[in-house]
Amino acid sequence: MSGTEQEQAAAVARRVFATLSTKWALAVLEAIGDRECRFAELHRAVEGISYKMLTQTLRTLEADGIVARHDHHTANPRVDYSLTSAGRDLLATVHQLCTWSRAHLRELLDGAPEQAGA
C-alpha cells in the first residue's frame, strides 16, 4: 500500500471511529441486527433517542457504508434500514467487545488492573 493509500485508509478509519464513538451509533447497530427495520421500529427499540438523533445517526452510518437504506417506491412510502456486509462484520466485533467487557466487569468496575500473582 502506497503512502497516499495509507493516508486515505487512516482518514476513513478515523471517520468511522468518530461515528462509532457517538452516543447512539452502537445502539442503532444493535437494534437493526440481522434484519430490515423501519424507522419507527428503530425509534422504539433505541430507548431515549430522539427522532432527530436517530435520523442523523442513520444518515452518518449510511454515509460510512455501515447501514443501507432501502426506499420502497410504493403508494404508501416505506423505508427500511439494514446492515451492509461491513455493518454485519462490525456488529460481530461489537458483540465480541461486549463479551470482553462482561468477562472483565469486576476489573472494569474497580478501575484497577489485575495484579500479577494475586
VOLUM-196658 format. One record per atom (N, C-alpha, C, CB): chain; x, y, z. Coordinates in nm, 4 decimals. Glycine has a CB too. Layout:
N
A;X;Y;Z
...
***
This chain:
118
A;0.0853;-0.1171;0.0000
A;0.0000;0.0000;0.0000
A;0.0897;0.1232;0.0000
A;-0.0970;-0.0001;0.1225
A;0.0622;0.2145;-0.0899
A;0.1441;0.3344;-0.1003
A;0.1150;0.4291;0.0158
A;0.1196;0.4049;-0.2344
A;0.1991;0.5299;0.0309
A;0.1809;0.6287;0.1366
A;0.0467;0.6990;0.1270
A;0.2919;0.7306;0.1321
A;0.0058;0.7337;0.0043
A;-0.1225;0.8011;-0.0150
A;-0.2385;0.7091;0.0217
A;-0.1368;0.8487;-0.1603
A;-0.2299;0.5830;-0.0174
A;-0.3351;0.4874;0.0173
A;-0.3436;0.4675;0.1680
A;-0.3105;0.3532;-0.0519
A;-0.2293;0.4638;0.2342
A;-0.2270;0.4507;0.3796
A;-0.2917;0.5721;0.4457
A;-0.0828;0.4333;0.4299
A;-0.2632;0.6890;0.3942
A;-0.3225;0.8108;0.4488
A;-0.4739;0.8109;0.4289
A;-0.2600;0.9350;0.3832
A;-0.5189;0.7664;0.3122
A;-0.6627;0.7600;0.2853
A;-0.7298;0.6573;0.3773
A;-0.6887;0.7242;0.1367
A;-0.6667;0.5424;0.3941
A;-0.7221;0.4387;0.4815
A;-0.7295;0.4893;0.6256
A;-0.6367;0.3097;0.4742
A;-0.6273;0.5610;0.6699
A;-0.6269;0.6153;0.8059
A;-0.7366;0.7197;0.8226
A;-0.4899;0.6768;0.8391
A;-0.7584;0.8017;0.7215
A;-0.8632;0.9040;0.7280
A;-1.0015;0.8400;0.7363
A;-0.8554;0.9968;0.6057
A;-1.0230;0.7363;0.6564
A;-1.1521;0.6655;0.6602
A;-1.1710;0.6008;0.7971
A;-1.1602;0.5578;0.5475
A;-1.0674;0.5373;0.8475
A;-1.0773;0.4723;0.9792
A;-1.1098;0.5746;1.0877
A;-0.9458;0.3988;1.0135
A;-1.0452;0.6910;1.0851
A;-1.0741;0.7959;1.1842
A;-1.2190;0.8411;1.1743
A;-0.9800;0.9165;1.1650
A;-1.2689;0.8557;1.0510
A;-1.4076;0.8992;1.0318
A;-1.5051;0.7961;1.0887
A;-1.4367;0.9228;0.8821
A;-1.4812;0.6686;1.0590
A;-1.5700;0.5629;1.1079
A;-1.5602;0.5514;1.2597
A;-1.5355;0.4277;1.0416
A;-1.4393;0.5599;1.3150
A;-1.4242;0.5532;1.4611
A;-1.4968;0.6699;1.5271
A;-1.2745;0.5538;1.5010
A;-1.4933;0.7869;1.4664
A;-1.5650;0.9024;1.5207
A;-1.7158;0.8759;1.5199
A;-1.5322;1.0304;1.4393
A;-1.7651;0.8169;1.4135
A;-1.9071;0.7831;1.4062
A;-1.9439;0.6841;1.5150
A;-1.9423;0.7259;1.2686
A;-1.8640;0.5798;1.5308
A;-1.8955;0.4738;1.6263
A;-1.8834;0.5200;1.7712
A;-1.8048;0.3553;1.6032
A;-1.8080;0.6268;1.7942
A;-1.7908;0.6741;1.9314
A;-1.9027;0.7683;1.9748
A;-1.6571;0.7438;1.9456
A;-1.9987;0.7945;1.8878
A;-2.1113;0.8776;1.9271
A;-2.2015;0.7993;2.0229
A;-2.1908;0.9250;1.8026
A;-2.2866;0.8702;2.0892
A;-2.3716;0.8097;2.1923
A;-2.4633;0.7007;2.1374
A;-2.4550;0.9165;2.2588
A;-2.5132;0.7162;2.0146
A;-2.6208;0.6311;1.9665
A;-2.5822;0.5269;1.8623
A;-2.7253;0.7154;1.9110
A;-2.4677;0.5379;1.8003
A;-2.4343;0.4527;1.6852
A;-2.4404;0.3034;1.7178
A;-2.2957;0.4873;1.6342
A;-2.3772;0.2617;1.8253
A;-2.3744;0.1185;1.8572
A;-2.5125;0.0674;1.8968
A;-2.2747;0.0910;1.9700
A;-2.5906;0.1507;1.9635
A;-2.7269;0.1104;1.9995
A;-2.8121;0.0911;1.8743
A;-2.7918;0.2153;2.0923
A;-2.7944;0.1774;1.7746
A;-2.8691;0.1638;1.6494
A;-2.8251;0.0379;1.5750
A;-2.8492;0.2887;1.5601
A;-2.6945;0.0127;1.5701
A;-2.6448;-0.1103;1.5060
A;-2.7059;-0.2329;1.5723
A;-2.4901;-0.1174;1.5131
A;-2.7049;-0.2342;1.7035
A;-2.7605;-0.3473;1.7778
A;-2.9099;-0.3627;1.7501
A;-2.7362;-0.3295;1.9284
A;-2.9808;-0.2521;1.7420
A;-3.1258;-0.2573;1.7175
A;-3.1578;-0.3119;1.5785
A;-3.1873;-0.1178;1.7336
A;-3.0775;-0.2760;1.4811
A;-3.1005;-0.3271;1.3448
A;-3.0676;-0.4760;1.3395
A;-3.0148;-0.2488;1.2405
A;-2.9530;-0.5118;1.3924
A;-2.9136;-0.6531;1.3952
A;-2.9083;-0.7142;1.2568
A;-3.0091;-0.7321;1.4813
A;-2.9679;-0.8305;1.2419
A;-2.9600;-0.9034;1.1141
A;-3.0908;-0.8967;1.0355
A;-2.9231;-1.0495;1.1392
A;-3.1663;-0.7902;1.0545
A;-3.2950;-0.7793;0.9854
A;-3.3119;-0.6409;0.9254
A;-3.4108;-0.8099;1.0813
A;-3.4175;-0.6250;0.8486
A;-3.4553;-0.4927;0.7990
A;-3.5503;-0.4302;0.8991
A;-3.5208;-0.5010;0.6572
A;-3.5330;-0.3024;0.9262
A;-3.6167;-0.2322;1.0238
A;-3.6685;-0.1031;0.9644
A;-3.5385;-0.2037;1.1532
A;-3.7870;-0.0701;1.0008
A;-3.8419;0.0598;0.9661
A;-3.7982;0.1600;1.0725
A;-3.9976;0.0543;0.9540
A;-3.8053;0.2882;1.0359
A;-3.7614;0.3949;1.1247
A;-3.8338;0.3870;1.2593
A;-3.7851;0.5317;1.0593
A;-3.9654;0.3711;1.2560
A;-4.0431;0.3687;1.3800
A;-4.0024;0.2516;1.4697
A;-4.1927;0.3605;1.3484
A;-3.9699;0.1367;1.4093
A;-3.9236;0.0219;1.4873
A;-3.7943;0.0549;1.5596
A;-3.9038;-0.1004;1.3970
A;-3.7035;0.1196;1.4858
A;-3.5756;0.1573;1.5457
A;-3.5956;0.2579;1.6576
A;-3.4816;0.2147;1.4398
A;-3.6844;0.3529;1.6354
A;-3.7091;0.4545;1.7380
A;-3.7610;0.3896;1.8664
A;-3.8099;0.5600;1.6869
A;-3.8473;0.2908;1.8527
A;-3.8981;0.2200;1.9708
A;-3.7884;0.1346;2.0353
A;-4.0184;0.1313;1.9325
A;-3.7024;0.0768;1.9557
A;-3.6007;-0.0157;2.0059
A;-3.4851;0.0541;2.0772
A;-3.5465;-0.0975;1.8921
A;-3.4539;0.1779;2.0379
A;-3.3408;0.2501;2.0971
A;-3.3972;0.3498;2.1988
A;-3.2544;0.3236;1.9864
A;-3.4040;0.3053;2.3204
A;-3.4662;0.3851;2.4261
A;-3.3928;0.5176;2.4474
A;-3.4694;0.3059;2.5569
A;-3.4697;0.6257;2.4453
A;-3.4153;0.7574;2.4753
A;-3.3682;0.8381;2.3557
A;-3.3041;0.7424;2.5677
A;-3.3618;0.7786;2.2381
A;-3.3134;0.8514;2.1208
A;-3.4275;0.9362;2.0635
A;-3.2579;0.7528;2.0128
A;-3.3933;1.0576;2.0226
A;-3.4933;1.1441;1.9604
A;-3.5028;1.1113;1.8118
A;-3.4582;1.2941;1.9816
A;-3.6104;1.1565;1.7497
A;-3.6250;1.1371;1.6052
A;-3.5076;1.2018;1.5313
A;-3.7596;1.1961;1.5553
A;-3.4710;1.3213;1.5744
A;-3.3622;1.3948;1.5090
A;-3.2297;1.3179;1.5192
A;-3.3470;1.5352;1.5717
A;-3.1979;1.2671;1.6391
A;-3.0715;1.1949;1.6555
A;-3.0720;1.0622;1.5816
A;-3.0430;1.1713;1.8027
A;-3.1873;0.9948;1.5760
A;-3.1953;0.8705;1.5004
A;-3.1727;0.8981;1.3522
A;-3.3314;0.8018;1.5225
A;-3.2347;1.0034;1.3015
A;-3.2156;1.0408;1.1610
A;-3.0693;1.0714;1.1330
A;-3.3028;1.1621;1.1247
A;-3.0068;1.1525;1.2181
A;-2.8656;1.1884;1.1984
A;-2.7752;1.0658;1.2064
A;-2.8220;1.2920;1.3026
A;-2.8017;0.9803;1.3035
A;-2.7194;0.8603;1.3205
A;-2.7316;0.7686;1.1995
A;-2.7597;0.7848;1.4482
A;-2.8541;0.7458;1.1530
A;-2.8736;0.6603;1.0353
A;-2.8059;0.7193;0.9123
A;-3.0232;0.6402;1.0081
A;-2.8165;0.8493;0.8930
A;-2.7523;0.9127;0.7769
A;-2.6009;0.8979;0.7819
A;-2.7895;1.0610;0.7697
A;-2.5439;0.9152;0.9002
A;-2.3988;0.9027;0.9138
A;-2.3543;0.7584;0.8925
A;-2.3534;0.9521;1.0519
A;-2.4267;0.6639;0.9520
A;-2.3922;0.5225;0.9329
A;-2.4073;0.4811;0.7870
A;-2.4800;0.4337;1.0216
A;-2.5053;0.5382;0.7197
A;-2.5228;0.5101;0.5770
A;-2.4068;0.5683;0.4966
A;-2.6569;0.5674;0.5265
A;-2.3685;0.6916;0.5272
A;-2.2571;0.7557;0.4560
A;-2.1266;0.6792;0.4770
A;-2.2405;0.9012;0.5025
A;-2.1118;0.6159;0.5938
A;-1.9906;0.5390;0.6235
A;-1.9954;0.3965;0.5682
A;-1.9685;0.5341;0.7732
A;-2.1073;0.3591;0.5047
A;-2.1171;0.2265;0.4445
A;-2.1507;0.1162;0.5422
A;-1.9903;0.1934;0.3771
A;-2.2077;0.1517;0.6575
A;-2.2387;0.0538;0.7609
A;-2.3856;0.0142;0.7563
A;-2.2034;0.1089;0.8989
A;-2.4715;0.1083;0.7213
A;-2.6153;0.0862;0.7125
A;-2.6609;0.1131;0.5697
A;-2.6922;0.1764;0.8131
A;-2.7538;0.0312;0.5222
A;-2.8138;0.0519;0.3896
A;-2.9576;0.0984;0.4085
A;-2.8085;-0.0793;0.3030
A;-2.9967;0.1945;0.3277
A;-3.1330;0.2481;0.3292
A;-3.2043;0.1943;0.2060
A;-3.1339;0.4060;0.3316
A;-3.3189;0.1312;0.2273
A;-3.3955;0.0732;0.1175
A;-3.5266;0.1497;0.1041
A;-3.4216;-0.0791;0.1409
A;-3.5378;0.2262;-0.0018
A;-3.6578;0.3068;-0.0259
A;-3.7497;0.2275;-0.1178
A;-3.6221;0.4467;-0.0884
A;-3.8640;0.1857;-0.0643
A;-3.9620;0.1113;-0.1421
A;-4.0585;0.2119;-0.2041
A;-4.0379;0.0063;-0.0536
A;-4.0549;0.2225;-0.3334
A;-4.1398;0.3191;-0.4036
A;-4.2784;0.2582;-0.4233
A;-4.0770;0.3600;-0.5410
A;-4.3596;0.2756;-0.3202
A;-4.4953;0.2219;-0.3224
A;-4.5938;0.3356;-0.2967
A;-4.5127;0.1084;-0.2168
A;-4.7218;0.3032;-0.3063
A;-4.8250;0.4044;-0.2822
A;-4.8104;0.4646;-0.1427
A;-4.9654;0.3435;-0.2992
A;-4.7831;0.3808;-0.0453
A;-4.7516;0.4274;0.0896
A;-4.6007;0.4216;0.1045
A;-4.8238;0.3411;0.2003
A;-4.5332;0.5373;0.1054
A;-4.3870;0.5370;0.1119
A;-4.3360;0.4551;0.2302
A;-4.3344;0.6798;0.1213
A;-4.2351;0.3750;0.2025
A;-4.1783;0.2887;0.3051
A;-4.0268;0.2875;0.2889
A;-4.2369;0.1443;0.2964
A;-3.9577;0.3035;0.4004
A;-3.8116;0.2983;0.4017
A;-3.7699;0.1987;0.5087
A;-3.7486;0.4400;0.4283
A;-3.6816;0.1083;0.4713
A;-3.6257;0.0114;0.5649
A;-3.4754;0.0328;0.5751
A;-3.6577;-0.1339;0.5207
A;-3.4206;-0.0059;0.6876
A;-3.2770;0.0026;0.7108
A;-3.2252;-0.1359;0.7456
A;-3.2440;0.1044;0.8237
A;-3.1055;-0.1667;0.6976
A;-3.0400;-0.2932;0.7308
A;-2.8898;-0.2681;0.7348
A;-3.0763;-0.4061;0.6273
A;-2.8178;-0.3628;0.7902
A;-2.6724;-0.3516;0.7932
A;-2.6142;-0.4009;0.6617
A;-2.6136;-0.4310;0.9115
A;-2.5119;-0.3337;0.6158
A;-2.4371;-0.3799;0.5000
A;-2.3482;-0.4961;0.5443
A;-2.3522;-0.2641;0.4370
A;-2.2764;-0.5529;0.4515
A;-2.1813;-0.6582;0.4865
A;-2.0802;-0.6069;0.5887
A;-2.1088;-0.7098;0.3606
A;-2.0300;-0.4869;0.5655
A;-1.9351;-0.4260;0.6604
A;-2.0030;-0.4037;0.7951
A;-1.8800;-0.2915;0.6051
A;-2.1286;-0.3630;0.7939
A;-2.2029;-0.3419;0.9177
A;-2.2231;-0.4705;0.9960
A;-2.3366;-0.2798;0.8876
A;-2.2507;-0.5802;0.9246
A;-2.2663;-0.7100;0.9921
A;-2.1342;-0.7549;1.0541
A;-2.3173;-0.8171;0.8927
A;-2.0241;-0.7349;0.9819
A;-1.8929;-0.7668;1.0382
A;-1.8659;-0.6820;1.1620
A;-1.7821;-0.7451;0.9334
A;-1.9005;-0.5551;1.1539
A;-1.8812;-0.4646;1.2668
A;-1.9650;-0.5086;1.3860
A;-1.9168;-0.3208;1.2272
A;-2.0876;-0.5490;1.3624
A;-2.1747;-0.5936;1.4714
A;-2.1146;-0.7148;1.5416
A;-2.3154;-0.6271;1.4183
A;-2.0544;-0.8041;1.4659
A;-1.9881;-0.9199;1.5269
A;-1.8744;-0.8727;1.6178
A;-1.9337;-1.0166;1.4175
A;-1.8009;-0.7726;1.5746
A;-1.6926;-0.7169;1.6555
A;-1.7481;-0.6497;1.7806
A;-1.6102;-0.6164;1.5734
A;-1.8581;-0.5790;1.7673
A;-1.9225;-0.5152;1.8826
A;-1.9656;-0.6219;1.9829
A;-2.0447;-0.4299;1.8378
A;-2.0214;-0.7317;1.9342
A;-2.0609;-0.8406;2.0242
A;-1.9392;-0.8971;2.0971
A;-2.1325;-0.9525;1.9458
A;-1.8259;-0.9085;2.0288
A;-1.7034;-0.9557;2.0933
A;-1.6591;-0.8586;2.2025
A;-1.5913;-0.9738;1.9894
A;-1.6705;-0.7296;2.1763
A;-1.6342;-0.6287;2.2753
A;-1.7259;-0.6390;2.3975
A;-1.6418;-0.4871;2.2138
A;-1.8536;-0.6623;2.3753
A;-1.9479;-0.6796;2.4866
A;-1.9127;-0.8031;2.5680
A;-2.0924;-0.6901;2.4344
A;-1.8764;-0.9122;2.5008
A;-1.8358;-1.0339;2.5698
A;-1.7122;-1.0075;2.6546
A;-1.8089;-1.1469;2.4693
A;-1.6156;-0.9358;2.5991
A;-1.4946;-0.8995;2.6719
A;-1.5286;-0.8166;2.7957
A;-1.3984;-0.8219;2.5807
A;-1.6168;-0.7179;2.7784
A;-1.6489;-0.6306;2.8922
A;-1.7200;-0.7083;3.0032
A;-1.7367;-0.5125;2.8461
A;-1.8066;-0.8039;2.9663
A;-1.8714;-0.8866;3.0683
A;-1.7691;-0.9751;3.1409
A;-1.9811;-0.9740;3.0042
A;-1.6729;-1.0288;3.0660
A;-1.5707;-1.1156;3.1254
A;-1.4807;-1.0390;3.2219
A;-1.4861;-1.1798;3.0158
A;-1.4647;-0.9105;3.2012
A;-1.3746;-0.8285;3.2832
A;-1.4509;-0.7240;3.3644
A;-1.2710;-0.7594;3.1946
A;-1.5781;-0.7476;3.3857
A;-1.6632;-0.6488;3.4509
A;-1.6091;-0.6056;3.5864
A;-1.8023;-0.7037;3.4672
A;-1.5711;-0.6999;3.6701
A;-1.5231;-0.6650;3.8047
A;-1.4014;-0.5737;3.7964
A;-1.4882;-0.7924;3.8849
A;-1.3057;-0.6069;3.7093
A;-1.1860;-0.5234;3.6931
A;-1.2232;-0.3838;3.6438
A;-1.0871;-0.5892;3.5951
A;-1.3148;-0.3794;3.5492
A;-1.3537;-0.2514;3.4935
A;-1.4268;-0.1657;3.5961
A;-1.4406;-0.2720;3.3711
A;-1.5108;-0.2277;3.6775
A;-1.5813;-0.1538;3.7821
A;-1.4844;-0.1042;3.8890
A;-1.6895;-0.2416;3.8457
A;-1.3858;-0.1867;3.9227
A;-1.2875;-0.1494;4.0251
A;-1.1902;-0.0441;3.9719
A;-1.2099;-0.2735;4.0728
A;-1.1719;-0.0413;3.8402
A;-1.0810;0.0556;3.7810
A;-0.9350;0.0244;3.8007
A;-1.1087;0.1882;3.8357
A;-0.9062;-0.0963;3.8482
A;-0.7666;-0.1327;3.8727
A;-0.7304;-0.2549;3.7880
A;-0.7423;-0.1614;4.0241
A;-0.6111;-0.2558;3.7306
A;-0.5695;-0.3735;3.6532
A;-0.5480;-0.4926;3.7470
A;-0.4394;-0.3435;3.5727
A;-0.5667;-0.6108;3.6889
A;-0.5440;-0.7337;3.7655
A;-0.3987;-0.7389;3.8083
A;-0.5814;-0.8599;3.6826
A;-0.3760;-0.7705;3.9353
A;-0.2402;-0.7766;3.9883
A;-0.1791;-0.9132;3.9558
A;-0.2394;-0.7509;4.1418
A;-0.0530;-0.9116;3.9099
A;0.0161;-1.0367;3.8806
A;0.0371;-1.1135;4.0107
A;0.1520;-1.0102;3.8093
A;0.0052;-1.2406;4.0080
A;0.0262;-1.3269;4.1241
A;-0.0796;-1.3116;4.2312
A;0.1596;-1.2993;4.1835
A;-0.1798;-1.2325;4.2076
A;-0.2815;-1.2125;4.3106
A;-0.3901;-1.3173;4.3010
A;-0.3423;-1.0737;4.2995
***
